[in-house]
Amino acid sequence: MSRVIKKVVLAYSGGLDTSVILKWLQETYDCEVIAFCADLGQGEDLQAIKAKAHKLGVKKVYVEDLREIFVKDYVFPMLRGNAIYEGCYLLGTSIARPLIARRQAEIALKEGAEAVSHGSTGKGNDQVRFELTYTALAPDLKIIAPWREWTMKSRRELIEYADRHGIPITATKAKPYSMDLNLFHVSYEGGILEDPWKSPPDEIFQMTVSPEQAPNKPLEVEIGYEAGDPVSVDGKKMSPATLLAHLNKLGGAHGIGRVDLVENRYVGMKSRGVYETPGGTILHVAHRGLESLTMDREVLHFRDSLIPRFADLIYNGYWFSPEREMIQTSIDVAQKDVTGTARVKLYKGSCTLAGRKSKNSLYRLDIATFEEDDVYNQKDAEGFIRLNALRLKIRAQRKKATT
């Protein structure tokens, strides 16, 4: 016998999908719906979203400012590991989902709700990210995924449903873009973007100017790090969220961080996504630059071997998995000496490393110099090369003997 659902907590954004879902849950399950809206820096009028939920019959709405937690406990740990999915995507949507789902599950337990619900479609990655988190943290909660239950198959049908029920929405049939925005990035899917041959129209971008319209003069920015985390910009100490927001403005003004990617979704299909991650791009370039100065060669190479797996785990929704936590521990140990300053240059869509310095530097000019030195005997290289070439020599001799 299925459990009776009396109360459900919905991850609510106020957009088309979750507004329709809110009404659908009330009608289908005849239950109380508690709306939860996380402020991750999306820049929306959250009080208006709260008021909209109340108008749709919701008595209790949670609106929580999670920006500092988001950047400090999710974005920064991810950046310490240089996680990039399929060589391009800085995982801005992926890293937001475990925080939203974790807090949603906590509210459900606090309120005595039997279920949680989300607005992810049955084709996307977010359903996996949300539900893996629910299961890892609150396995007894029932999960309601309306896109997998109802008969509606498209956003056009959702718009028609909203019209019939008097639900105010912003999406239109003419421009049904799907957009996800937080303090780390903006993502775009749908509409004209579903044709991988067509360029994204410039008017969709929210955080960046086009590189062609960026200033003709480059801007250099200095970012201070402590144990792998950025703590200052141009010598000024900032909180995690404030620092990221500041770099978003600097990077956005110079067209930094646009990505156009056809990616492999975890559920098996390819999807075209367009992303803006200006501050995150700057931090990635700066961080790698400082690491090159301060990390031991073998530690750096071993850590780099973990990056594809680390990125896959975040993309696929396994933030609260033991394997992600194990890799994170290794990454964080490797970051203990990554303290110093990196200087980057922003110019018309490009972010390049311009300099780096650290009290923990492993770079020794007296050893690396091409000028005369007294600390490196170049004759030592002869034996080093001979020993490392031995296997190649033996293989070549065998090949010669058998031909």
MISERO-479964 format. One line per 10 residues: number of its first residue (from 1); their letters; for each residue z, x, y of C-alpha. Coordinates in steps of 0.5 Angstrom, whole numbers, plus 500, padded with zeros to 3 digits. Layout:
! MISERO-479964
NUM = a = Z,X,Y ~ ...
***
This chain:
! MISERO-479964
1 = msrvikkvvl = 500,500,500 ~ 498,503,507 ~ 503,504,512 ~ 504,499,518 ~ 502,502,524 ~ 507,500,530 ~ 506,505,535 ~ 501,511,536 ~ 500,517,541 ~ 493,518,543
11 = aysggldtsv = 490,524,546 ~ 488,521,552 ~ 483,524,558 ~ 481,517,561 ~ 474,519,560 ~ 469,514,556 ~ 471,516,549 ~ 479,515,550 ~ 478,509,554 ~ 474,505,549
21 = ilkwlqetyd = 479,508,543 ~ 485,506,547 ~ 483,499,547 ~ 480,499,540 ~ 487,501,537 ~ 490,496,541 ~ 485,491,538 ~ 484,494,531 ~ 492,496,529 ~ 495,491,534
31 = ceviafcadl = 500,496,536 ~ 503,500,542 ~ 499,505,544 ~ 502,511,548 ~ 498,515,552 ~ 498,523,553 ~ 494,527,558 ~ 495,534,558 ~ 494,538,565 ~ 490,544,563
41 = gqgedlqaik = 487,545,569 ~ 482,540,569 ~ 482,539,576 ~ 482,531,575 ~ 487,526,579 ~ 492,525,573 ~ 496,520,577 ~ 489,516,577 ~ 488,517,570 ~ 495,515,568
51 = akahklgvkk = 494,508,573 ~ 488,507,569 ~ 492,507,562 ~ 497,502,565 ~ 491,498,567 ~ 489,498,560 ~ 496,495,557 ~ 499,502,556 ~ 507,501,558 ~ 508,509,557
61 = vyvedlreif = 504,515,559 ~ 506,522,558 ~ 502,526,564 ~ 505,534,563 ~ 503,540,567 ~ 502,545,561 ~ 497,550,565 ~ 502,556,565 ~ 504,555,557 ~ 496,554,556
71 = vkdyvfpmlr = 495,561,559 ~ 501,565,557 ~ 502,563,550 ~ 494,561,548 ~ 489,564,552 ~ 492,571,553 ~ 494,572,546 ~ 487,570,544 ~ 484,575,550 ~ 489,581,547
81 = gnaiyegcyl = 485,580,541 ~ 478,580,544 ~ 476,574,541 ~ 469,572,542 ~ 465,567,537 ~ 458,569,535 ~ 458,574,540 ~ 458,570,546 ~ 463,564,546 ~ 470,566,549
91 = lgtsiarpli = 473,559,546 ~ 475,555,552 ~ 475,549,548 ~ 477,551,542 ~ 484,555,544 ~ 486,548,548 ~ 486,544,542 ~ 492,547,539 ~ 496,546,545 ~ 494,539,546
101 = arrqaeialk = 495,537,539 ~ 502,540,538 ~ 505,537,544 ~ 502,530,542 ~ 505,531,535 ~ 512,533,539 ~ 511,526,543 ~ 510,522,537 ~ 516,525,533 ~ 520,524,539
111 = egaeavshgs = 518,516,540 ~ 518,515,533 ~ 511,513,532 ~ 507,513,526 ~ 501,516,528 ~ 497,520,532 ~ 489,519,535 ~ 484,523,538 ~ 477,522,541 ~ 473,527,537
121 = tgkgndqvrf = 467,525,533 ~ 466,526,526 ~ 460,531,527 ~ 464,536,532 ~ 469,541,531 ~ 475,538,535 ~ 477,533,530 ~ 478,539,525 ~ 482,543,530 ~ 486,537,532
131 = eltytalapd = 488,535,525 ~ 489,542,522 ~ 495,542,528 ~ 498,535,526 ~ 498,537,519 ~ 501,544,520 ~ 506,541,525 ~ 508,534,523 ~ 505,533,516 ~ 508,526,515
141 = lkiiapwrew = 504,523,521 ~ 498,518,520 ~ 492,521,523 ~ 487,515,526 ~ 480,518,528 ~ 476,512,531 ~ 469,515,531 ~ 470,515,523 ~ 472,508,522 ~ 469,504,527
151 = tmksrrelie = 461,502,527 ~ 459,504,533 ~ 455,510,533 ~ 453,513,540 ~ 456,513,547 ~ 451,508,549 ~ 454,503,544 ~ 461,506,547 ~ 458,504,554 ~ 456,497,552
161 = yadrhgipit = 463,496,549 ~ 467,498,555 ~ 462,494,559 ~ 464,488,555 ~ 472,489,556 ~ 472,491,563 ~ 474,498,562 ~ 472,503,568 ~ 468,509,566 ~ 464,514,569
171 = atkakpysmd = 459,516,564 ~ 452,513,565 ~ 446,511,560 ~ 442,515,564 ~ 446,522,564 ~ 451,522,558 ~ 453,529,559 ~ 459,531,555 ~ 463,536,559 ~ 470,539,557
181 = lnlfhvsyeg = 474,543,563 ~ 480,547,563 ~ 483,552,567 ~ 479,557,562 ~ 472,554,562 ~ 467,548,562 ~ 463,546,556 ~ 457,542,557 ~ 453,538,551 ~ 449,532,550
191 = giledpwksp = 443,529,554 ~ 438,534,556 ~ 442,540,553 ~ 440,537,546 ~ 433,540,547 ~ 435,548,546 ~ 428,550,549 ~ 430,546,556 ~ 434,550,561 ~ 440,547,563
201 = pdeifqmtvs = 440,544,570 ~ 443,548,575 ~ 447,542,578 ~ 451,541,572 ~ 455,547,573 ~ 462,546,576 ~ 465,553,576 ~ 460,558,578 ~ 454,559,583 ~ 447,561,580
211 = peqapnkple = 446,568,580 ~ 440,568,584 ~ 445,564,590 ~ 451,569,589 ~ 452,574,594 ~ 448,580,595 ~ 454,585,596 ~ 458,586,590 ~ 465,585,589 ~ 470,590,586
221 = veigyeagdp = 476,587,583 ~ 482,591,580 ~ 486,588,575 ~ 493,591,572 ~ 495,590,565 ~ 502,590,561 ~ 502,591,554 ~ 495,588,554 ~ 496,582,558 ~ 494,582,566
231 = vsvdgkkmsp = 499,581,571 ~ 496,583,577 ~ 490,582,581 ~ 488,588,587 ~ 496,590,586 ~ 498,583,587 ~ 503,580,582 ~ 501,573,579 ~ 503,568,574 ~ 498,567,568
241 = atllahlnkl = 495,561,571 ~ 495,563,578 ~ 492,569,576 ~ 486,566,572 ~ 485,561,577 ~ 484,566,582 ~ 479,570,578 ~ 475,564,576 ~ 474,563,584 ~ 472,570,585
251 = ggahgigrvd = 468,570,578 ~ 465,563,580 ~ 463,566,587 ~ 459,571,584 ~ 455,567,578 ~ 460,570,573 ~ 461,567,566 ~ 455,563,564 ~ 453,562,557 ~ 448,558,553
261 = lvenryvgmk = 449,558,546 ~ 446,555,539 ~ 452,555,535 ~ 454,554,528 ~ 459,549,528 ~ 465,549,522 ~ 462,542,520 ~ 456,545,518 ~ 451,544,523 ~ 448,547,529
271 = srgvyetpgg = 450,545,536 ~ 447,547,543 ~ 453,548,548 ~ 453,551,555 ~ 459,554,558 ~ 462,557,564 ~ 468,562,563 ~ 468,566,570 ~ 475,569,570 ~ 475,570,562
281 = tilhvahrgl = 469,574,562 ~ 472,578,568 ~ 479,579,563 ~ 475,581,557 ~ 471,586,560 ~ 477,589,564 ~ 481,589,558 ~ 476,592,553 ~ 475,598,559 ~ 483,599,559
291 = esltmdrevl = 483,599,551 ~ 478,605,551 ~ 483,609,555 ~ 489,607,551 ~ 488,605,544 ~ 488,610,538 ~ 481,611,535 ~ 483,608,528 ~ 487,603,531 ~ 482,600,535
301 = hfrdsliprf = 477,601,530 ~ 481,597,525 ~ 483,592,530 ~ 476,591,532 ~ 474,589,525 ~ 479,583,525 ~ 476,580,531 ~ 470,576,527 ~ 476,573,523 ~ 480,572,529
311 = adliyngywf = 475,568,533 ~ 473,564,527 ~ 480,562,526 ~ 481,560,533 ~ 474,556,533 ~ 475,553,526 ~ 482,550,528 ~ 487,555,525 ~ 491,557,530 ~ 498,555,527
321 = speremiqts = 496,558,520 ~ 499,564,517 ~ 493,568,517 ~ 492,567,524 ~ 499,569,526 ~ 499,575,521 ~ 493,578,525 ~ 496,576,532 ~ 502,580,530 ~ 497,586,528
331 = idvaqkdvtg = 493,585,535 ~ 500,585,539 ~ 503,591,536 ~ 496,595,537 ~ 497,592,545 ~ 503,596,546 ~ 500,602,550 ~ 495,598,553 ~ 498,598,560 ~ 494,600,566
341 = tarvklykgs = 489,598,571 ~ 482,596,570 ~ 476,596,576 ~ 470,591,575 ~ 464,590,579 ~ 462,583,580 ~ 454,582,582 ~ 450,576,581 ~ 452,574,574 ~ 454,581,571
351 = ctlagrkskn = 461,584,570 ~ 461,591,569 ~ 467,596,568 ~ 467,601,574 ~ 474,605,573 ~ 480,605,569 ~ 487,609,569 ~ 493,609,565 ~ 500,613,564 ~ 498,612,557
361 = slyrldiatf = 491,614,557 ~ 489,618,551 ~ 483,621,555 ~ 484,629,556 ~ 480,632,561 ~ 482,639,559 ~ 479,637,552 ~ 473,633,553 ~ 470,637,559 ~ 463,640,558
371 = eeddvynqkd = 466,646,562 ~ 470,652,560 ~ 476,650,556 ~ 482,654,552 ~ 484,648,548 ~ 478,646,543 ~ 475,651,539 ~ 468,649,538 ~ 467,653,532 ~ 472,648,528
381 = aegfirlnal = 466,643,528 ~ 462,647,524 ~ 467,646,518 ~ 468,639,520 ~ 460,638,519 ~ 460,642,513 ~ 465,638,509 ~ 463,631,512 ~ 455,633,510 ~ 457,635,503
391 = rlkiraqrkk = 456,628,500 ~ 449,627,503 ~ 447,634,501 ~ 449,633,494 ~ 445,626,494 ~ 439,630,497 ~ 439,635,491 ~ 440,630,486 ~ 434,626,489 ~ 430,633,489
401 = att = 432,634,482 ~ 429,628,479 ~ 423,628,483
***
